């Protein structure tokens, strides 16, 4: 089913104490959201924050990453089973920061998607083009390649569990948001790609989030677009008031 979702990606911010304070603030400010609220704190905080949010049925927990192998000699890494065992229901996969700084390539991302689904979690699969690709107008083809390589190997029943997050890299953390029209055009293009692969019914049911400098001021305009089903929020998810305003902008 197509769901409206606002997901907060805290990245590498907040100590546990600060994270619990932020979560308390969010819980106080958010009442009856029109969709799901997903919180993606650092891995170390998953269990404690999971305990806090489980009192609200619309709140869900996400890991920001997991390893694609089930276990083994991968010092510092955490497997899908492990994040599931502390309550993660979603995993962010393919974020541009993981692609850029940790050199995660499409084959690894596809394996992470599989690991996440095999453990009963839902991938939030990120895609999006860098500025030079946008400037030469080849962004749809660029994102199509990311989707084909990372997701389109899935069987229909597994693809239904996926949330797609379109995050143009030039908009992430830069304060430069895609216009509502740019977001809508790309989300529609993604939906058409999904329809070509899995059929219109599944495409219509797919949740596609926008990410990239989405904030309390611009969320409503972005979310009002017909193919924008909410947002993946970085910086603005670190302030309870701003995050609550963004959640209130869901249609
Ligand atoms: C993100 O990192 O997923 C993101 C969208 O960040 P920001 O909202 O800070 O641009």
py3Dmol code that shows the C-alpha trace and the ligand (Angstrom):
import py3Dmol

protein = """\
ATOM      1  CA  UNK A   1       0.000   0.000   0.000  1.00  0.00           C
ATOM      2  CA  UNK A   2       1.238   3.493  -0.835  1.00  0.00           C
ATOM      3  CA  UNK A   3       1.979   5.214   2.457  1.00  0.00           C
ATOM      4  CA  UNK A   4       2.780   8.767   3.397  1.00  0.00           C
ATOM      5  CA  UNK A   5       6.010   8.756   5.409  1.00  0.00           C
ATOM      6  CA  UNK A   6       8.310  11.267   7.040  1.00  0.00           C
ATOM      7  CA  UNK A   7      11.630   9.695   8.009  1.00  0.00           C
ATOM      8  CA  UNK A   8      14.294  11.473  10.043  1.00  0.00           C
ATOM      9  CA  UNK A   9      17.887  10.524   9.289  1.00  0.00           C
ATOM     10  CA  UNK A  10      19.958  11.770  12.208  1.00  0.00           C
ATOM     11  CA  UNK A  11      23.219  10.710  10.532  1.00  0.00           C
ATOM     12  CA  UNK A  12      26.166  10.879  12.996  1.00  0.00           C
ATOM     13  CA  UNK A  13      24.536  13.363  15.357  1.00  0.00           C
ATOM     14  CA  UNK A  14      23.323  13.274  18.975  1.00  0.00           C
ATOM     15  CA  UNK A  15      24.618  11.364  21.981  1.00  0.00           C
ATOM     16  CA  UNK A  16      22.167   8.868  23.462  1.00  0.00           C
ATOM     17  CA  UNK A  17      21.048  11.395  26.050  1.00  0.00           C
ATOM     18  CA  UNK A  18      20.515  14.083  23.406  1.00  0.00           C
ATOM     19  CA  UNK A  19      18.718  11.596  21.198  1.00  0.00           C
ATOM     20  CA  UNK A  20      16.312  10.619  23.963  1.00  0.00           C
ATOM     21  CA  UNK A  21      15.629  14.315  24.606  1.00  0.00           C
ATOM     22  CA  UNK A  22      14.955  14.914  20.903  1.00  0.00           C
ATOM     23  CA  UNK A  23      12.656  11.893  20.731  1.00  0.00           C
ATOM     24  CA  UNK A  24      10.745  13.112  23.785  1.00  0.00           C
ATOM     25  CA  UNK A  25      10.276  16.477  22.078  1.00  0.00           C
ATOM     26  CA  UNK A  26       9.061  14.857  18.865  1.00  0.00           C
ATOM     27  CA  UNK A  27       6.592  12.624  20.736  1.00  0.00           C
ATOM     28  CA  UNK A  28       5.240  15.658  22.594  1.00  0.00           C
ATOM     29  CA  UNK A  29       4.755  17.681  19.435  1.00  0.00           C
ATOM     30  CA  UNK A  30       3.372  15.061  17.054  1.00  0.00           C
ATOM     31  CA  UNK A  31      -0.206  13.960  17.407  1.00  0.00           C
ATOM     32  CA  UNK A  32      -2.105  11.827  14.922  1.00  0.00           C
ATOM     33  CA  UNK A  33       0.229  12.098  11.913  1.00  0.00           C
ATOM     34  CA  UNK A  34      -1.375  11.529   8.512  1.00  0.00           C
ATOM     35  CA  UNK A  35       1.238   8.865   7.755  1.00  0.00           C
ATOM     36  CA  UNK A  36       4.124   6.974   9.301  1.00  0.00           C
ATOM     37  CA  UNK A  37       6.951   8.629  11.192  1.00  0.00           C
ATOM     38  CA  UNK A  38      10.280   6.826  10.932  1.00  0.00           C
ATOM     39  CA  UNK A  39      13.234   7.697  13.152  1.00  0.00           C
ATOM     40  CA  UNK A  40      16.727   6.653  12.059  1.00  0.00           C
ATOM     41  CA  UNK A  41      19.108   7.397  14.941  1.00  0.00           C
ATOM     42  CA  UNK A  42      22.705   6.181  15.156  1.00  0.00           C
ATOM     43  CA  UNK A  43      22.937   2.392  15.556  1.00  0.00           C
ATOM     44  CA  UNK A  44      23.980   2.693  19.209  1.00  0.00           C
ATOM     45  CA  UNK A  45      20.658   4.341  20.101  1.00  0.00           C
ATOM     46  CA  UNK A  46      18.271   1.999  18.299  1.00  0.00           C
ATOM     47  CA  UNK A  47      17.132  -0.046  21.256  1.00  0.00           C
ATOM     48  CA  UNK A  48      16.520   2.824  23.682  1.00  0.00           C
ATOM     49  CA  UNK A  49      14.797   5.031  21.147  1.00  0.00           C
ATOM     50  CA  UNK A  50      12.784   2.061  19.915  1.00  0.00           C
ATOM     51  CA  UNK A  51      11.480   1.547  23.446  1.00  0.00           C
ATOM     52  CA  UNK A  52      10.444   5.187  23.648  1.00  0.00           C
ATOM     53  CA  UNK A  53       8.582   5.345  20.347  1.00  0.00           C
ATOM     54  CA  UNK A  54       6.779   2.034  20.522  1.00  0.00           C
ATOM     55  CA  UNK A  55       4.019   3.650  22.589  1.00  0.00           C
ATOM     56  CA  UNK A  56       2.826   5.270  19.346  1.00  0.00           C
ATOM     57  CA  UNK A  57       1.686   2.952  16.608  1.00  0.00           C
ATOM     58  CA  UNK A  58       2.570   5.402  13.815  1.00  0.00           C
ATOM     59  CA  UNK A  59       6.209   5.651  14.903  1.00  0.00           C
ATOM     60  CA  UNK A  60       8.759   3.246  13.475  1.00  0.00           C
ATOM     61  CA  UNK A  61      12.457   2.652  13.884  1.00  0.00           C
ATOM     62  CA  UNK A  62      15.086   2.573  11.126  1.00  0.00           C
ATOM     63  CA  UNK A  63      18.775   1.749  11.004  1.00  0.00           C
ATOM     64  CA  UNK A  64      20.912   4.056   8.862  1.00  0.00           C
ATOM     65  CA  UNK A  65      22.870   1.117   7.497  1.00  0.00           C
ATOM     66  CA  UNK A  66      23.607  -2.581   7.833  1.00  0.00           C
ATOM     67  CA  UNK A  67      26.200  -4.924   6.381  1.00  0.00           C
ATOM     68  CA  UNK A  68      25.189  -7.252   3.563  1.00  0.00           C
ATOM     69  CA  UNK A  69      26.832 -10.373   5.030  1.00  0.00           C
ATOM     70  CA  UNK A  70      24.991 -12.214   7.815  1.00  0.00           C
ATOM     71  CA  UNK A  71      28.028 -12.404  10.124  1.00  0.00           C
ATOM     72  CA  UNK A  72      31.778 -12.753  10.169  1.00  0.00           C
ATOM     73  CA  UNK A  73      35.093 -10.958  10.423  1.00  0.00           C
ATOM     74  CA  UNK A  74      33.955  -7.436   9.507  1.00  0.00           C
ATOM     75  CA  UNK A  75      35.242  -5.365  12.402  1.00  0.00           C
ATOM     76  CA  UNK A  76      33.037  -2.401  13.164  1.00  0.00           C
ATOM     77  CA  UNK A  77      30.149  -3.573  11.010  1.00  0.00           C
ATOM     78  CA  UNK A  78      26.616  -4.599  12.014  1.00  0.00           C
ATOM     79  CA  UNK A  79      24.481  -7.219  10.231  1.00  0.00           C
ATOM     80  CA  UNK A  80      20.826  -6.928   9.226  1.00  0.00           C
ATOM     81  CA  UNK A  81      19.892  -9.551  11.836  1.00  0.00           C
ATOM     82  CA  UNK A  82      21.506  -7.436  14.524  1.00  0.00           C
ATOM     83  CA  UNK A  83      19.647  -4.221  13.746  1.00  0.00           C
ATOM     84  CA  UNK A  84      16.415  -6.220  13.433  1.00  0.00           C
ATOM     85  CA  UNK A  85      17.086  -7.766  16.844  1.00  0.00           C
ATOM     86  CA  UNK A  86      17.067  -4.316  18.484  1.00  0.00           C
ATOM     87  CA  UNK A  87      13.835  -3.273  16.813  1.00  0.00           C
ATOM     88  CA  UNK A  88      14.711  -1.772  13.421  1.00  0.00           C
ATOM     89  CA  UNK A  89      11.846  -2.154  10.945  1.00  0.00           C
ATOM     90  CA  UNK A  90      13.433  -0.139   8.125  1.00  0.00           C
ATOM     91  CA  UNK A  91      17.019   0.286   6.903  1.00  0.00           C
ATOM     92  CA  UNK A  92      18.279   3.234   4.861  1.00  0.00           C
ATOM     93  CA  UNK A  93      20.261   1.785   1.959  1.00  0.00           C
ATOM     94  CA  UNK A  94      22.222   3.569  -0.745  1.00  0.00           C
ATOM     95  CA  UNK A  95      22.352   7.001   0.872  1.00  0.00           C
ATOM     96  CA  UNK A  96      24.637   9.224  -1.198  1.00  0.00           C
ATOM     97  CA  UNK A  97      26.968   9.654   1.800  1.00  0.00           C
ATOM     98  CA  UNK A  98      27.433   5.873   1.969  1.00  0.00           C
ATOM     99  CA  UNK A  99      27.983   5.763  -1.792  1.00  0.00           C
ATOM    100  CA  UNK A 100      30.470   8.652  -1.675  1.00  0.00           C
ATOM    101  CA  UNK A 101      32.446   8.212   1.564  1.00  0.00           C
ATOM    102  CA  UNK A 102      32.215   4.445   1.998  1.00  0.00           C
ATOM    103  CA  UNK A 103      32.410   3.612  -1.704  1.00  0.00           C
ATOM    104  CA  UNK A 104      29.298   1.444  -1.612  1.00  0.00           C
ATOM    105  CA  UNK A 105      28.647   0.185  -5.109  1.00  0.00           C
ATOM    106  CA  UNK A 106      25.492  -1.127  -6.704  1.00  0.00           C
ATOM    107  CA  UNK A 107      26.260  -4.821  -6.173  1.00  0.00           C
ATOM    108  CA  UNK A 108      26.777  -4.275  -2.442  1.00  0.00           C
ATOM    109  CA  UNK A 109      23.639  -2.138  -2.238  1.00  0.00           C
ATOM    110  CA  UNK A 110      21.579  -4.851  -3.947  1.00  0.00           C
ATOM    111  CA  UNK A 111      22.976  -7.376  -1.435  1.00  0.00           C
ATOM    112  CA  UNK A 112      22.062  -5.065   1.461  1.00  0.00           C
ATOM    113  CA  UNK A 113      18.520  -4.757   0.100  1.00  0.00           C
ATOM    114  CA  UNK A 114      18.305  -8.565   0.026  1.00  0.00           C
ATOM    115  CA  UNK A 115      19.713  -8.923   3.555  1.00  0.00           C
ATOM    116  CA  UNK A 116      17.276  -6.361   4.891  1.00  0.00           C
ATOM    117  CA  UNK A 117      14.234  -7.999   3.273  1.00  0.00           C
ATOM    118  CA  UNK A 118      15.362 -11.500   4.294  1.00  0.00           C
ATOM    119  CA  UNK A 119      15.292 -10.323   7.927  1.00  0.00           C
ATOM    120  CA  UNK A 120      11.786  -8.926   7.600  1.00  0.00           C
ATOM    121  CA  UNK A 121      12.761  -5.249   7.376  1.00  0.00           C
ATOM    122  CA  UNK A 122      11.904  -2.687   4.703  1.00  0.00           C
ATOM    123  CA  UNK A 123      14.626  -0.913   2.728  1.00  0.00           C
ATOM    124  CA  UNK A 124      14.439   2.860   2.274  1.00  0.00           C
ATOM    125  CA  UNK A 125      16.428   2.851  -0.939  1.00  0.00           C
ATOM    126  CA  UNK A 126      18.052   6.171  -1.819  1.00  0.00           C
ATOM    127  CA  UNK A 127      18.763   7.326  -5.335  1.00  0.00           C
ATOM    128  CA  UNK A 128      19.643  10.676  -6.838  1.00  0.00           C
ATOM    129  CA  UNK A 129      21.995  12.445  -9.194  1.00  0.00           C
ATOM    130  CA  UNK A 130      24.982  14.745  -8.648  1.00  0.00           C
ATOM    131  CA  UNK A 131      24.866  18.320  -9.923  1.00  0.00           C
ATOM    132  CA  UNK A 132      26.879  17.735 -13.114  1.00  0.00           C
ATOM    133  CA  UNK A 133      24.359  15.091 -14.206  1.00  0.00           C
ATOM    134  CA  UNK A 134      21.408  17.391 -13.508  1.00  0.00           C
ATOM    135  CA  UNK A 135      23.124  20.166 -15.485  1.00  0.00           C
ATOM    136  CA  UNK A 136      23.362  18.038 -18.617  1.00  0.00           C
ATOM    137  CA  UNK A 137      19.804  16.816 -18.161  1.00  0.00           C
ATOM    138  CA  UNK A 138      20.596  13.101 -17.886  1.00  0.00           C
ATOM    139  CA  UNK A 139      19.255  12.677 -14.347  1.00  0.00           C
ATOM    140  CA  UNK A 140      16.375  10.357 -15.225  1.00  0.00           C
ATOM    141  CA  UNK A 141      18.729   7.888 -16.931  1.00  0.00           C
ATOM    142  CA  UNK A 142      21.183   8.145 -14.020  1.00  0.00           C
ATOM    143  CA  UNK A 143      18.529   7.337 -11.429  1.00  0.00           C
ATOM    144  CA  UNK A 144      17.103   4.588 -13.651  1.00  0.00           C
ATOM    145  CA  UNK A 145      20.498   2.854 -13.545  1.00  0.00           C
ATOM    146  CA  UNK A 146      20.607   3.098  -9.732  1.00  0.00           C
ATOM    147  CA  UNK A 147      17.132   1.571  -9.440  1.00  0.00           C
ATOM    148  CA  UNK A 148      17.849  -1.203 -11.936  1.00  0.00           C
ATOM    149  CA  UNK A 149      21.096  -2.139 -10.204  1.00  0.00           C
ATOM    150  CA  UNK A 150      19.905  -1.874  -6.624  1.00  0.00           C
ATOM    151  CA  UNK A 151      16.239  -2.853  -6.656  1.00  0.00           C
ATOM    152  CA  UNK A 152      14.858  -4.211  -9.889  1.00  0.00           C
ATOM    153  CA  UNK A 153      16.213  -7.720  -9.275  1.00  0.00           C
ATOM    154  CA  UNK A 154      13.541  -8.125  -6.573  1.00  0.00           C
ATOM    155  CA  UNK A 155      10.486 -10.327  -7.001  1.00  0.00           C
ATOM    156  CA  UNK A 156       7.184  -8.450  -6.988  1.00  0.00           C
ATOM    157  CA  UNK A 157       6.271  -9.448  -3.434  1.00  0.00           C
ATOM    158  CA  UNK A 158       9.598  -8.163  -2.118  1.00  0.00           C
ATOM    159  CA  UNK A 159       9.568  -4.984  -4.172  1.00  0.00           C
ATOM    160  CA  UNK A 160       6.260  -4.084  -2.490  1.00  0.00           C
ATOM    161  CA  UNK A 161       8.163  -3.702   0.815  1.00  0.00           C
ATOM    162  CA  UNK A 162      10.544  -1.076  -0.584  1.00  0.00           C
ATOM    163  CA  UNK A 163      10.344   2.657   0.017  1.00  0.00           C
ATOM    164  CA  UNK A 164      12.227   4.760  -2.531  1.00  0.00           C
ATOM    165  CA  UNK A 165      13.822   8.049  -1.495  1.00  0.00           C
ATOM    166  CA  UNK A 166      14.757  10.410  -4.315  1.00  0.00           C
ATOM    167  CA  UNK A 167      17.561  12.598  -3.011  1.00  0.00           C
ATOM    168  CA  UNK A 168      19.327  14.810  -5.546  1.00  0.00           C
ATOM    169  CA  UNK A 169      22.877  15.014  -4.189  1.00  0.00           C
ATOM    170  CA  UNK A 170      23.120  18.733  -4.966  1.00  0.00           C
ATOM    171  CA  UNK A 171      20.268  19.331  -2.513  1.00  0.00           C
ATOM    172  CA  UNK A 172      21.485  17.228   0.434  1.00  0.00           C
ATOM    173  CA  UNK A 173      22.657  19.371   3.320  1.00  0.00           C
ATOM    174  CA  UNK A 174      23.243  22.316   0.976  1.00  0.00           C
ATOM    175  CA  UNK A 175      20.164  24.407   1.679  1.00  0.00           C
ATOM    176  CA  UNK A 176      19.441  24.196  -2.053  1.00  0.00           C
ATOM    177  CA  UNK A 177      16.131  22.325  -2.382  1.00  0.00           C
ATOM    178  CA  UNK A 178      14.757  20.907  -5.603  1.00  0.00           C
ATOM    179  CA  UNK A 179      11.736  22.947  -6.619  1.00  0.00           C
ATOM    180  CA  UNK A 180       8.403  21.263  -6.051  1.00  0.00           C
ATOM    181  CA  UNK A 181       8.123  20.858  -9.836  1.00  0.00           C
ATOM    182  CA  UNK A 182      11.593  19.286 -10.132  1.00  0.00           C
ATOM    183  CA  UNK A 183      10.704  16.856  -7.340  1.00  0.00           C
ATOM    184  CA  UNK A 184       7.337  16.008  -8.906  1.00  0.00           C
ATOM    185  CA  UNK A 185       8.877  15.466 -12.369  1.00  0.00           C
ATOM    186  CA  UNK A 186      11.490  13.091 -10.990  1.00  0.00           C
ATOM    187  CA  UNK A 187       9.059  11.217  -8.742  1.00  0.00           C
ATOM    188  CA  UNK A 188       6.743  10.709 -11.683  1.00  0.00           C
ATOM    189  CA  UNK A 189       9.675   9.496 -13.796  1.00  0.00           C
ATOM    190  CA  UNK A 190      10.572   7.011 -11.032  1.00  0.00           C
ATOM    191  CA  UNK A 191       6.975   5.816 -10.845  1.00  0.00           C
ATOM    192  CA  UNK A 192       6.982   5.260 -14.620  1.00  0.00           C
ATOM    193  CA  UNK A 193      10.215   3.238 -14.320  1.00  0.00           C
ATOM    194  CA  UNK A 194       8.638   1.115 -11.585  1.00  0.00           C
ATOM    195  CA  UNK A 195       5.510   0.648 -13.711  1.00  0.00           C
ATOM    196  CA  UNK A 196       7.595  -0.545 -16.668  1.00  0.00           C
ATOM    197  CA  UNK A 197       9.261  -3.140 -14.475  1.00  0.00           C
ATOM    198  CA  UNK A 198       6.460  -4.217 -12.099  1.00  0.00           C
ATOM    199  CA  UNK A 199       3.235  -2.868 -13.622  1.00  0.00           C
ATOM    200  CA  UNK A 200       1.048   0.151 -12.903  1.00  0.00           C
ATOM    201  CA  UNK A 201      -0.700  -1.224  -9.827  1.00  0.00           C
ATOM    202  CA  UNK A 202       2.579  -1.759  -7.972  1.00  0.00           C
ATOM    203  CA  UNK A 203       3.934   1.597  -9.174  1.00  0.00           C
ATOM    204  CA  UNK A 204       0.824   3.370  -7.872  1.00  0.00           C
ATOM    205  CA  UNK A 205       1.351   1.628  -4.522  1.00  0.00           C
ATOM    206  CA  UNK A 206       5.043   2.538  -4.221  1.00  0.00           C
ATOM    207  CA  UNK A 207       5.995   5.144  -1.643  1.00  0.00           C
ATOM    208  CA  UNK A 208       8.480   7.669  -3.052  1.00  0.00           C
ATOM    209  CA  UNK A 209       9.981  10.156  -0.604  1.00  0.00           C
ATOM    210  CA  UNK A 210      11.817  13.366  -1.407  1.00  0.00           C
ATOM    211  CA  UNK A 211      15.066  14.219   0.411  1.00  0.00           C
ATOM    212  CA  UNK A 212      17.385  17.188   0.115  1.00  0.00           C
ATOM    213  CA  UNK A 213      17.121  20.319   2.304  1.00  0.00           C
ATOM    214  CA  UNK A 214      13.460  19.645   2.978  1.00  0.00           C
ATOM    215  CA  UNK A 215      12.512  21.807   5.944  1.00  0.00           C
ATOM    216  CA  UNK A 216       9.641  23.274   7.934  1.00  0.00           C
ATOM    217  CA  UNK A 217       9.184  26.043   5.341  1.00  0.00           C
ATOM    218  CA  UNK A 218       9.149  24.048   2.121  1.00  0.00           C
ATOM    219  CA  UNK A 219       7.732  20.643   3.173  1.00  0.00           C
ATOM    220  CA  UNK A 220       4.116  21.490   2.494  1.00  0.00           C
ATOM    221  CA  UNK A 221       4.743  22.573  -1.097  1.00  0.00           C
ATOM    222  CA  UNK A 222       6.919  19.537  -1.792  1.00  0.00           C
ATOM    223  CA  UNK A 223       4.504  17.060  -0.187  1.00  0.00           C
ATOM    224  CA  UNK A 224       1.513  18.560  -2.010  1.00  0.00           C
ATOM    225  CA  UNK A 225       2.871  17.196  -5.296  1.00  0.00           C
ATOM    226  CA  UNK A 226       0.889  14.143  -6.417  1.00  0.00           C
ATOM    227  CA  UNK A 227       3.867  11.795  -6.664  1.00  0.00           C
ATOM    228  CA  UNK A 228       5.694  12.979  -3.536  1.00  0.00           C
ATOM    229  CA  UNK A 229       4.661  10.732  -0.642  1.00  0.00           C
ATOM    230  CA  UNK A 230       6.606  12.452   2.121  1.00  0.00           C
ATOM    231  CA  UNK A 231      10.257  13.023   2.875  1.00  0.00           C
ATOM    232  CA  UNK A 232      13.567  11.697   4.107  1.00  0.00           C
ATOM    233  CA  UNK A 233      14.810  14.496   6.300  1.00  0.00           C
ATOM    234  CA  UNK A 234      18.383  15.090   7.462  1.00  0.00           C
ATOM    235  CA  UNK A 235      19.250  18.382   9.171  1.00  0.00           C
ATOM    236  CA  UNK A 236      15.684  19.425   9.938  1.00  0.00           C
ATOM    237  CA  UNK A 237      14.996  16.122  11.741  1.00  0.00           C
ATOM    238  CA  UNK A 238      17.366  17.183  14.518  1.00  0.00           C
ATOM    239  CA  UNK A 239      14.992  19.827  15.872  1.00  0.00           C
ATOM    240  CA  UNK A 240      11.754  18.511  17.344  1.00  0.00           C
ATOM    241  CA  UNK A 241       9.738  21.550  16.365  1.00  0.00           C
ATOM    242  CA  UNK A 242      10.899  21.595  12.738  1.00  0.00           C
ATOM    243  CA  UNK A 243      10.478  17.839  12.388  1.00  0.00           C
ATOM    244  CA  UNK A 244       6.954  18.034  13.824  1.00  0.00           C
ATOM    245  CA  UNK A 245       6.072  20.827  11.369  1.00  0.00           C
ATOM    246  CA  UNK A 246       7.346  18.690   8.488  1.00  0.00           C
ATOM    247  CA  UNK A 247       5.268  15.729   9.697  1.00  0.00           C
ATOM    248  CA  UNK A 248       2.205  17.987   9.896  1.00  0.00           C
ATOM    249  CA  UNK A 249       2.752  18.841   6.203  1.00  0.00           C
ATOM    250  CA  UNK A 250       1.900  15.286   5.070  1.00  0.00           C
ATOM    251  CA  UNK A 251      -1.183  15.217   2.878  1.00  0.00           C
TER     252      UNK A 251
END
"""
ligand_1 = """\
10
LIG
C 19.574 13.228 3.881
O 20.714 13.142 4.293
O 18.935 12.207 3.613
C 19.012 14.561 3.726
C 17.963 14.713 2.986
O 19.687 15.592 4.363
P 19.216 17.128 4.466
O 17.737 17.110 4.778
O 20.034 17.701 5.574
O 19.489 17.751 3.148
"""
view = py3Dmol.view(width=600, height=400)
view.addModel(protein, "pdb")
view.setStyle({"model": 0}, {"cartoon": {"style": "trace"}})
view.addModel(ligand_1, "xyz")
view.setStyle({"model": 1}, {"stick": {}})
view.zoomTo()
view.show()
